Amino acid sequence: MVTQIESQQLFNFPLGVQSVLKILNENQVQYELRTFKTPARQAGQAADLLGCPLGAIVKSLVFQKQASGELLIVLVSGKNRADIQILNEIVGEIVQSAKPTTVLALTGYPVGAVPPIGVKGTFPVIMDADLMLQEHVWASAGAENVLIKFDPVDLLNLSKGKIEVIKQA
């Protein structure tokens, strides 16, 4: 397991990945980094590349509040779908999936590569309770072909997320 990537090695990665790794290194979080030639834009693709359970994949979904226009990041287990009605109740207003152009403009990452930490804005984060059942989770490191594995407790702490049961029944 990698605990630190040397500063000079960070420059071998895209800027978005550098941001994520910097946060992990600064917080002394143990992690494993895997880079692939094939992109993993969807949870199933990531699980296949890694050979891990689908439930251990973190989907970083970006929603937009209809009334205020504010963004919300929802971290969902790869085996689950977020229940929009439950999200509406938690947030207190109607939410919808953010448009890809909005996601890129406001987070700095394209859909399919949004990491659970290190986005350029500050947004509320809701975390699927099922992620806490995993020994380790895998998430985008800020590029479609770079994935990181770390403890779900670290994910919760670094994302400043709020654990909720948000999966569709």
N, C-alpha and C positions, 0 to 999 in steps of 0.2 A: 504494500500500500504506500502510495506517495504521500509524504507529509508536507513537502515544500518543493516547489520548482524554482530553481535559481533565477534571479532577476534577468540574467542574460538569456536564459532559455525561454522566458515569457515572450520575447520578441519573435519567436518562431511561430506564434499563434496569431490569428486575427485579433484586432483590437477588442471585439466583444468578448472573446474568450479570455484575453488578458485581464479584463475587468473582473470577471468571475473568479479567475485563479488568484488575483490579487486579494480579493475579499476572503477567500478560503485561507490563503497564506497568512494574511494579517490576523485572522481569528484563530490561527493554529489548528485548523480543522484537518483531520486526516481524511484523505480522499484518494481515489484511484481515477486516473484519466485514461480514456481510450479514444483513439482517433481511427477513423475508418475511411476507406476510399469511397464507399457507398454512403449516400445521405440517409439519415433516419429522421424523416419529417413526421412520422406517425409512431405511436407507441408500439404497434405490432412490428414495425420495421426495426425499431431499437431493440426490442426483446429478442427478435430473431438474430440480429447481429451479435448481441451480448450472450445469448444462450441463457437468459434469466427469465423468471416468471413475469408475465405481463403486468401483474399487480405491483411489481417493484419499479415500474417505469413511472416517472412523474410527468404528467402532461401539464404544461404551463399554459393555461387558457386565459385569454384576455377578453373581458366583458366590458361593456360600456353602459352606464346608467342612462336611461332614456331622458329623464327630466333634467339632470344636471350635466350630462355629458362626461362625467368623471369615469376614469377607468378603474377596473377591479381585476386583480390577478387571482385566478382560482387554480390551485394545485390539486390535480386529480390523479388518483391511481389509474394506471393504464388499463385496468380491467373494468373500470367504471365510466359511466357517463354522468356529468353533472346535471342535477335536476334544476331546471330553470325556476320552477315555482318555489322550491326551497331557497334558492339564491335570492329571489325577489323578497321573500319573507325575511331572510337574514339581513339584507341590505335596506329593506324598507322602501324600495321602489323597483320598478320594472327594469330588468337588465336584458341586454341582448349581446350576442357575439360582436366584438369590435371588428370593423372592416380591416382587411390586411394593410391598407395604406395608413390607417389610423394607428394600428399596432406598431408598424415600423416607425412612423413619425414620432410617436409618444414614448415608446420604450427603447428605440434604437435597434430593435431586432425584428427580423421578418417572422411571420407565422411559420411554425415548424422548427424555429431555432431560439425561441424565447426562453431564457434561463429562469429558474425560480428566484434567483438573486442577481443583483448587478444591473438591473434595468436602469435607464437614465432618469426616470421619474420616480416619485415616491407615491406608491399606490397601496391601498388596503389589500391584504392577502388573506384569502380563505383557503384552508388546507383540508383536504379530504381526510377524515378520521382513519380510513383504511390504510393510508400511507404509514401511519404510526405502528401498524401491525407487522411491518417489514423489518427484517434485520438491517438491511441496507436498501437504499433507493438509488436509482439511476436517473439523471436528468440531463437536459441539454446544457452544455457549457457555453452556449452562445454562438454555436455554429451547427449546421445540420449534420455534420459528421464528427463532432467532438462531444463525448458524453463523460459525465463524472458520476462516481459512486461515492456516497457518504451516508452517514447515519441520519435517519429521519428526525432525530432530536436536533441535530445540527441544522437540518433544513428548516425546521420550525423556528429555531432561534434566529438564524440568519435572515430568514424571510420576514420575521416578525408577524408570522401568520397566526390566524385564529382557527383552531381545530373545530370542524363541524361535520356532521353527517350530511353529505350533500349528494350522495349517489342516487340515481334513479332506481326505483324498486323493481 
